[in-house]
Amino acid sequence: MHLEDYQTADWYLFVWLIANGFEVKRIDRTNERKCQFCFERSVELISAIDEFWKNGIVKVQDFVLAIKKAKVLLHADSF
């Protein structure tokens, strides 16, 4: 179900979504002070976001790996 992109500037939500298997569509860097992380909006994504705000559980190693992946994506020139 594709409605539109979901965007967030929240670093921890960005990492949480990566840790839960969601692929980043793009990183909008038009604002020099704050990136917008873009995901394809879906029912599953919205459910994961709700889980994040309800203090959901993710495995520590998955979260650590997601932080590393997020940093690579953030600093990649082509993304």
N, C-alpha and C positions, 0 to 999 in steps of 0.2 A: 504494500500500500504506500504509494508515493504521494505525499501531500505537498511538501516543499522542504527545503533544507531547514534543519534545526541548527541554530548558532548559539554558542555560549562563549564567554570570555573567562569562565571559571576554570582555572587550571586543574583543580581537584576533580571536578565533574568530567573534564576532558580525559584525565587519566582513568577515572572510574569507568567511563564508557569504553575506552581502549581495553582495559582489564576484563571487561565483560564481552569482548569480541566484536565490538562495533568498529567499522572502518571509517577513517576520517576522509571526507570527500575533498576538503581543501582547508587551508588556513588563510584567512583574509588578513593581510597585513597593511591595509590601506591607512589605518590609524597607527602611527608610529609608537604610541604609548600602550596600546592594548590590541592583541590579536583576537580575532574571532575564529573559533574552531567550528567547522561546519560538518554536519553529519546528515545523512539522508533520513528524513523524518519517517517514522513508522510507529505502529502500535507498540512493537517490542522496544523501540528506543524510548518512547514516552514512559513505558512501564519501568525500564531501567533507571530513568531519571527520577521517577517517583521513589523507587527503591533507594537510590542515593540519598534523597532528602529524608527518608525514613531511617537512615543509619543502617543500610543494608550491609550484608557481609560479603567480603571478597577475600580469597586466599592471599596471604601476605606475599608469597612469591609471585603470584599473578600481578599484584599491584606494583611490586618492585620492577618487574619486567615491563609493565605498562609505562612506568615513569621513564625508564630508559628509552623505550620506543617513542614516547611523547617528546623527549628531548631531541632525539634524532630528527623527528619530523619538524619540530620547531626550528631547528637550525639548518635544515636542508634548503638549499637554494632553489631547487626545482619544485618544491611542494607548495 
